[in-house]
Amino acid sequence: MADEHHDDHGNTLSAWFLTLSWIVLWSVAAVFIVLGSSLITWTAIALVGSIVCAVIAGGMKKAGLGRKTPRPVPMTREEWERLQTPAEKVVEKAAEAVTGSGEGKETGKDDAPVAATSK
């Protein structure tokens, strides 16, 4: 996953607007709180402002200023295991061919000729 590169990961106008507006809103609220204003009042102002900015950023995204393609969805465990199964079967068949322990092998035969023919 670390080697994947998404061209629009956080590099859209709506994402930058939302990030910068939240930084400004919460910084202003923090300054007023530190200067002695009401904690609850400025927290409420920043929260309402954050919601308004999120709505604006959502509108920007719908207007085409956001991510163009849907986010990739990670595989489920079942999908991953289904992809791994063919490789495991190939390894099992190769191991059976080398050891000569296939399912259709008759019992009572000597293993030496099988090992000699598989080289």
MOHU-V687940 format. One record per pair of residues at least 12 apart in sequence whose ideal C-beta (glycine too) atoms are under 7 Angstrom apart, sorted by the first residue. I is the first residue (numbers start at 0). GAP is how many residues later the second one is. Records with the same first field share a line. If there is no record, write none. Layout:
I=GAP + GAP
This chain:
7=59 + 60
11=53 + 54 + 55
12=47 + 52
13=43 + 46 + 47 + 51 + 52
16=40 + 43
17=35 + 36 + 39
20=32
21=28 + 31
24=21 + 24 + 25 + 28
25=20
28=13 + 14 + 16 + 17
96=21
97=20
99=14 + 15 + 18
